[in-house]
Amino acid sequence: MLSNKNKNKNKNKKNKLDLVLAPRVLVFTLLRKIYIEKLSLSVLEPLFESQIAPHHAWVKSFVYGVLRGFFYLEKIGLSYLNKPFKKKDQDVFLILLMGLYELKERSTPNHAVLFETVNLLENIKKTWAKGVVNACLRKALAENLNINTNQFPGWLEDAVLRSIKNSYGVKNNITKNTPDLGFKDFKDLKKELEKIISESLKEPPIFLRVNLLKTSRSEYLEKLKIIGVQAKIVESSNAAIELEKTSEEGVRLTTGAIGELPGFAEGLFYVQDLSPQWMPECLSLKSDLFILDACAAPGGKALHLLEQAALKNSQLVCLDSDPKRFERLKLNFQRAQIDFSETSLISLEKNTVQLLKLDAMELNQTALPKLFDLILLDAPCSATGVIRRHPDILLLRKEEDLKTLVTNQKKLLNHLLGLLAPGGVLLYMTCSILEQENDGVVRAFFEESLENPKKFQLEALTLPVGRATPYGWQIFPGEGEGQGGDGFYYAKILRIE
Ligand SMILES: C[S@@+](CC[C@H](N)C(=O)[O-])C[C@H]1O[C@@H](n2cnc3c(N)ncnc32)[C@H](O)[C@@H]1O
């Protein structure tokens, strides 16, 4: 019989083991749901919130690390196998990739990586794979794993390259695989591609937009200082501040902890990347405008507009078709203490904010008291500009999706330009870095009919960050002050008559 002392010792040992194993199983569970069930992190993170919370930094950095390195890990993994695992055993392949990642990128002792990785196979009851996984990991240990870690899927590299060429006005029809010979600027394009990929695979910074109607940036920095959070003003922008690293290991104050920052409940700030914060700079805002934000949830741009003092006596109408996101929009408006009404009928009333759970394609001129002076179209897109925040995009987004996205973007742009008053402006935006979703969509509108260029014209944009493209303005990831903003695109269209 065990003495009480020994029983406790064993209990402690077991708890310790649970502590070591549970987070790793959680990492595997999350990755499996992304890789095999094709679920996104934004769906999974809230579902697993309470389980992730006790080991937040460890689990998050592991999951994000594997996703960021997925394409080079996959290459190594496949090169070590005589033949790829069957479709039904992709969970085994994933466990192998987790082990390879941990060997290459983390400080876990090698023997522990081998032990823990193989243990995961027990968890999924596929112990038959222990030998092969073990052999691959040992092979990786014996080699230096010297491989280019800077990788996107091939189709995405080609699409980004096309976008770089468009952004720099390069006319040659070249792709990543075109030999350098004969294209004197091809090396620069490749360098740019490398930079975009490496920025997209980095851990992202956190920017806040301070609500200047309620406080100033320096006042807010003081509040952060009191609770020991370091931050700095982004000088080139009007309202942005960038939070600094909070620990030696480089673990950043995570978005999950943002709710604990001072003034969260009173709406003193909104978490928003630097690049979309240039939105007001694209517009000449004045009073008495009738404004539509056609794809408004969760409300970042709409709230930013409402913080613009120049817009006095204006009216803002916000739509979003996604019921869940619409609820988040309302919550964010409540937090910002915005007086709004939820309605199904738009009525003309200055100084009001009306929210409609509605598909923008269903908003017709007949339902409007008048045409809009300003329309924001922050279109649903591939989100390729925000891969550093959502690395699951690398696995989930497929080349085929682009076609559907672009068709939808073109339809929305066409439809909404029909709701714009003469003299009015539509600002088209995406968090995409792909030419097809950006200049491609705007170009299609102008080329679609002979009438469109007579009724509408492009307005040139000049922002502190990024570059003019033939139809708009492109920012690539990592560009801008501090650690730079996400990839983002703006195009401004004016209705002439
Ligand atoms: C890029 S997000 C908008 C982000 C938002 N403007 C912000 O700054 O917080 C695109 C939004 O468009 C919404 N959406 C997609 N298609 C739509 C449509 N046809 N009509 C209205 N909303 C739509 C999505 O639900 C999503 O919330």
Ligand as a Chemical Component Dictionary entry (heavy atoms), coordinates in Angstrom:
data_LIG
# 
_chem_comp.id                   LIG 
_chem_comp.type                 NON-POLYMER 
_chem_comp.pdbx_formal_charge   0 
_chem_comp.three_letter_code    LIG 
# 
loop_
_chem_comp_atom.comp_id 
_chem_comp_atom.atom_id 
_chem_comp_atom.alt_atom_id 
_chem_comp_atom.type_symbol 
_chem_comp_atom.charge 
_chem_comp_atom.model_Cartn_x 
_chem_comp_atom.model_Cartn_y 
_chem_comp_atom.model_Cartn_z 
_chem_comp_atom.pdbx_ordinal 
LIG C1  C1  C 0  -13.501 43.442 -44.331 1  
LIG S1  S1  S 1  -14.869 43.164 -43.364 2  
LIG C2  C2  C 0  -15.335 44.795 -42.899 3  
LIG C3  C3  C 0  -14.531 45.358 -41.772 4  
LIG C4  C4  C 0  -15.122 46.654 -41.245 5  
LIG N1  N1  N 0  -15.319 47.633 -42.294 6  
LIG C5  C5  C 0  -14.245 47.261 -40.173 7  
LIG O1  O1  O 0  -13.503 48.190 -40.450 8  
LIG O2  O2  O -1 -14.320 46.806 -39.041 9  
LIG C6  C6  C 0  -16.082 42.790 -44.541 10 
LIG C7  C7  C 0  -17.477 42.682 -43.955 11 
LIG O3  O3  O 0  -18.383 42.624 -45.058 12 
LIG C8  C8  C 0  -19.480 41.841 -44.676 13 
LIG N2  N2  N 0  -20.156 41.482 -45.937 14 
LIG C9  C9  C 0  -19.768 40.585 -46.857 15 
LIG N3  N3  N 0  -20.601 40.609 -47.912 16 
LIG C10 C10 C 0  -21.551 41.546 -47.628 17 
LIG C11 C11 C 0  -22.667 42.029 -48.314 18 
LIG N4  N4  N 0  -23.006 41.554 -49.511 19 
LIG N5  N5  N 0  -23.414 42.992 -47.739 20 
LIG C12 C12 C 0  -23.089 43.477 -46.515 21 
LIG N6  N6  N 0  -22.035 43.039 -45.811 22 
LIG C13 C13 C 0  -21.271 42.097 -46.369 23 
LIG C14 C14 C 0  -18.868 40.717 -43.895 24 
LIG O4  O4  O 0  -19.810 40.128 -43.037 25 
LIG C15 C15 C 0  -17.760 41.447 -43.131 26 
LIG O5  O5  O 0  -18.210 41.815 -41.864 27 
# 
loop_
_chem_comp_bond.comp_id 
_chem_comp_bond.atom_id_1 
_chem_comp_bond.atom_id_2 
_chem_comp_bond.value_order 
_chem_comp_bond.pdbx_ordinal 
LIG C1  S1  SING 1  
LIG S1  C2  SING 2  
LIG S1  C6  SING 3  
LIG C2  C3  SING 4  
LIG C3  C4  SING 5  
LIG C4  N1  SING 6  
LIG C4  C5  SING 7  
LIG C5  O1  DOUB 8  
LIG C5  O2  SING 9  
LIG C6  C7  SING 10 
LIG C7  O3  SING 11 
LIG C7  C15 SING 12 
LIG O3  C8  SING 13 
LIG C8  N2  SING 14 
LIG C8  C14 SING 15 
LIG N2  C9  SING 16 
LIG N2  C13 SING 17 
LIG C9  N3  DOUB 18 
LIG N3  C10 SING 19 
LIG C10 C11 SING 20 
LIG C10 C13 DOUB 21 
LIG C11 N4  SING 22 
LIG C11 N5  DOUB 23 
LIG N5  C12 SING 24 
LIG C12 N6  DOUB 25 
LIG N6  C13 SING 26 
LIG C14 O4  SING 27 
LIG C14 C15 SING 28 
LIG C15 O5  SING 29 
# 
